Amino acid sequence: MDKKITIAIDGFSSTGKSTLAKQLAKELGYVYVDTGAMYRAIAFFSMQNNYIKTDFLDKEGLINHLSTIRLEFKFNPDLGFAEMYLNDENVERQIRTIEVSNFVSKVAEIPEVRAKLVQQQQEMGKNKAVVMDGRDIGTVVFPDAELKIFMTASAQTRAQRRFDELIQKGDSVTFQEVLKNVEERDYIDTHRSNSPLVKATDAIEIDNSNLNREEQFNLVLDLVNKKRSF
């Protein structure tokens, strides 16, 4: 008999956490929660309302309006996964741009933002049978998760993957711009005082620099099945 477990996937930006999490959730029939999309949505809200610009962040203004932000995942049967809605508007496309990427780590540093989202994430996963990816899932959101994965790859590899993805979507970006974004996010994520990106002591580290998606999926699925079996 297989038991329901919580799967926490943490790691650096552009390591394919969301892709892996979606694959696992689909295979297992689990709920998938993209916590990065939640932080991206708040960054997008901040941009829309002029709380954040280049070299400017109105923390107090954003904090005072956190109560007006409603985040919801709605499943899209055509795509096979849930999309991010901000105050009833589908913002899945808007939150994946390089502009949002440039601001998301700065917004995620704010303790009040993290507190709001961690509470929501814990509520989403209270019944287990969930796959959640982000930066602090195994350390803060679900420290007792049965399986914790920490994903990494070289900055160059991750930037190339992200660059290819953005170009395929039709975005106008340069590789150097994407690499700079990856490196800046790494620094902010690992140096913030509140819930910095660190590998949980009981997490299994996977460097996927030289793994394709199928190899990575099979590797992690084997780990999952071992944890699910009595």
C-alpha positions as CSV (number, residue, x, y, z in Angstrom):
1,M,0.0,0.0,0.0
2,D,1.3,3.5,-0.9
3,K,1.0,6.3,1.7
4,K,0.4,9.9,0.9
5,I,3.5,12.0,1.3
6,T,4.7,15.6,1.0
7,I,7.3,16.2,-1.6
8,A,9.4,19.4,-1.1
9,I,11.6,20.6,-4.1
10,D,13.9,23.5,-3.4
11,G,16.8,24.9,-5.3
12,F,18.2,27.7,-7.4
13,S,16.3,29.5,-10.1
14,S,16.0,27.9,-13.5
15,T,16.9,24.4,-12.3
16,G,13.7,23.0,-13.6
17,K,12.0,22.6,-10.3
18,S,8.5,23.4,-11.6
19,T,8.9,21.0,-14.6
20,L,9.9,18.2,-12.3
21,A,7.2,19.0,-9.8
22,K,4.5,19.0,-12.5
23,Q,5.7,15.7,-13.9
24,L,5.6,14.1,-10.4
25,A,2.2,15.5,-9.5
26,K,0.7,14.2,-12.8
27,E,2.3,10.8,-12.4
28,L,1.2,10.4,-8.7
29,G,-2.2,12.2,-8.9
30,Y,-0.9,14.8,-6.4
31,V,-1.6,18.5,-6.0
32,Y,1.1,20.7,-7.5
33,V,1.8,24.1,-6.0
34,D,4.2,26.4,-7.8
35,T,5.3,28.8,-4.9
36,G,7.5,30.7,-7.3
37,A,4.4,31.7,-9.2
38,M,3.0,33.1,-6.0
39,Y,6.0,35.3,-5.4
40,R,6.1,36.3,-9.0
41,A,2.4,37.3,-8.8
42,I,3.1,39.6,-5.9
43,A,6.1,41.1,-7.8
44,F,3.8,41.7,-10.8
45,F,1.3,43.4,-8.5
46,S,4.0,45.6,-7.1
47,M,5.1,46.6,-10.6
48,Q,1.5,47.4,-11.6
49,N,1.0,49.6,-8.6
50,N,4.4,51.3,-8.7
51,Y,5.7,49.8,-5.5
52,I,8.8,48.5,-7.2
53,K,11.0,49.9,-10.0
54,T,14.7,49.8,-10.8
55,D,16.5,51.0,-7.7
56,F,13.2,51.6,-5.9
57,L,11.1,49.5,-3.5
58,D,8.2,50.9,-1.5
59,K,8.0,48.2,1.1
60,E,5.6,50.0,3.3
61,G,3.2,50.6,0.4
62,L,3.2,46.9,-0.6
63,I,2.9,45.6,3.0
64,N,-0.1,47.9,3.6
65,H,-1.8,46.5,0.5
66,L,-1.0,42.8,1.0
67,S,-4.6,42.2,2.3
68,T,-5.9,43.3,-1.1
69,I,-4.0,40.5,-3.0
70,R,-5.9,37.3,-3.7
71,L,-3.9,34.5,-5.2
72,E,-5.5,31.3,-6.6
73,F,-4.4,28.4,-8.8
74,K,-7.0,27.3,-11.4
75,F,-6.5,24.1,-13.3
76,N,-6.4,24.5,-17.1
77,P,-7.4,21.1,-18.6
78,D,-6.0,22.1,-22.0
79,L,-2.6,22.7,-20.5
80,G,-2.7,19.9,-17.9
81,F,-1.7,22.2,-15.0
82,A,-3.0,25.0,-12.8
83,E,-2.4,28.6,-13.8
84,M,-1.8,31.6,-11.5
85,Y,-4.6,34.1,-10.9
86,L,-4.1,37.4,-9.3
87,N,-7.3,39.1,-8.1
88,D,-9.3,36.9,-10.5
89,E,-7.1,37.7,-13.5
90,N,-5.0,35.0,-15.2
91,V,-1.4,36.4,-15.0
92,E,0.4,33.2,-15.9
93,R,2.0,34.7,-19.0
94,Q,2.8,38.1,-17.4
95,I,4.6,36.7,-14.4
96,R,7.1,34.7,-16.5
97,T,8.8,37.7,-18.1
98,I,12.4,38.7,-17.5
99,E,11.1,42.0,-16.0
100,V,9.2,40.1,-13.2
101,S,12.3,37.9,-12.8
102,N,14.4,41.0,-12.1
103,F,12.2,42.0,-9.2
104,V,10.8,38.7,-7.7
105,S,13.8,38.0,-5.3
106,K,13.6,41.5,-3.9
107,V,9.9,41.2,-3.2
108,A,10.4,37.7,-1.7
109,E,12.9,39.2,0.8
110,I,10.1,41.1,2.6
111,P,9.2,39.1,5.8
112,E,5.5,40.1,5.6
113,V,5.2,38.8,2.1
114,R,6.8,35.5,3.0
115,A,4.6,35.2,6.1
116,K,1.5,35.6,4.0
117,L,2.5,33.1,1.4
118,V,4.0,30.5,3.8
119,Q,0.6,30.4,5.6
120,Q,-1.2,29.9,2.3
121,Q,1.2,27.2,1.2
122,Q,0.9,25.3,4.5
123,E,-2.8,25.4,4.2
124,M,-2.6,24.0,0.6
125,G,-0.5,21.1,1.7
126,K,-2.1,20.2,5.0
127,N,-3.6,16.9,3.7
128,K,-0.3,15.7,2.1
129,A,-0.4,14.2,-1.4
130,V,1.3,17.5,-2.6
131,V,4.3,18.4,-4.6
132,M,5.6,21.9,-3.8
133,D,8.6,23.7,-5.2
134,G,10.3,26.9,-4.2
135,R,13.2,28.2,-2.1
136,D,12.2,27.3,1.5
137,I,9.7,24.4,1.2
138,G,11.9,21.8,3.0
139,T,13.3,24.2,5.5
140,V,10.3,26.5,6.4
141,V,7.0,25.5,4.8
142,F,7.2,21.8,5.3
143,P,10.2,20.9,7.5
144,D,8.7,17.5,8.1
145,A,8.2,16.6,4.5
146,E,8.9,12.9,3.8
147,L,11.0,13.7,0.7
148,K,13.1,16.7,0.2
149,I,14.9,17.4,-3.0
150,F,17.5,20.2,-3.5
151,M,18.2,21.0,-7.2
152,T,21.2,22.8,-8.5
153,A,23.2,23.3,-11.8
154,S,25.8,25.7,-13.0
155,A,24.7,29.4,-13.5
156,Q,25.7,29.1,-17.2
157,T,23.6,26.0,-17.7
158,R,20.6,27.5,-16.0
159,A,20.9,30.8,-17.9
160,Q,21.1,29.0,-21.2
161,R,17.9,27.0,-20.3
162,R,16.1,30.1,-19.3
163,F,17.3,32.0,-22.3
164,D,16.1,29.3,-24.7
165,E,12.7,29.2,-22.9
166,L,12.2,33.0,-23.2
167,I,13.3,33.1,-26.9
168,Q,10.9,30.3,-27.6
169,K,8.1,32.4,-26.1
170,G,9.0,35.3,-28.3
171,D,10.6,37.5,-25.6
172,S,13.4,39.8,-26.7
173,V,16.3,39.1,-24.3
174,T,20.1,38.6,-24.5
175,F,21.9,35.7,-22.9
176,Q,24.0,38.1,-20.8
177,E,20.9,39.7,-19.5
178,V,19.5,36.3,-18.5
179,L,22.8,35.2,-16.9
180,K,23.0,38.5,-14.9
181,N,19.5,37.9,-13.7
182,V,20.3,34.3,-12.6
183,E,23.4,35.4,-10.7
184,E,21.7,38.3,-9.0
185,R,18.8,36.1,-7.9
186,D,21.2,33.5,-6.6
187,Y,22.9,36.1,-4.5
188,I,19.7,37.6,-3.1
189,D,18.1,34.2,-2.5
190,T,21.1,32.9,-0.5
191,H,21.9,36.1,1.4
192,R,18.5,37.3,2.6
193,S,18.0,37.3,6.4
194,N,14.5,35.8,6.2
195,S,14.3,32.2,5.0
196,P,17.4,32.2,2.8
197,L,17.9,29.5,0.2
198,V,19.7,26.7,1.9
199,K,19.8,22.9,1.5
200,A,17.9,21.2,4.3
201,T,20.1,18.8,6.2
202,D,18.0,15.8,5.2
203,A,17.5,16.9,1.5
204,I,18.8,14.9,-1.4
205,E,20.9,17.1,-3.7
206,I,20.6,16.7,-7.4
207,D,22.9,18.5,-9.8
208,N,21.0,18.3,-13.2
209,S,23.7,20.1,-15.3
210,N,24.1,16.9,-17.3
211,L,20.7,15.2,-16.9
212,N,17.8,15.5,-19.3
213,R,14.2,15.7,-18.1
214,E,13.5,12.0,-18.4
215,E,16.6,11.0,-16.5
216,Q,15.9,13.4,-13.8
217,F,12.2,12.4,-13.5
218,N,13.1,8.7,-13.3
219,L,15.7,9.3,-10.7
220,V,13.4,11.3,-8.4
221,L,10.4,9.0,-9.1
222,D,12.4,6.1,-7.7
223,L,13.1,8.1,-4.6
224,V,9.4,9.0,-4.3
225,N,8.3,5.3,-4.6
226,K,10.7,4.3,-1.9
227,K,9.3,6.9,0.5
228,R,5.7,5.9,-0.4
229,S,6.1,2.2,0.3
230,F,5.5,0.8,3.7
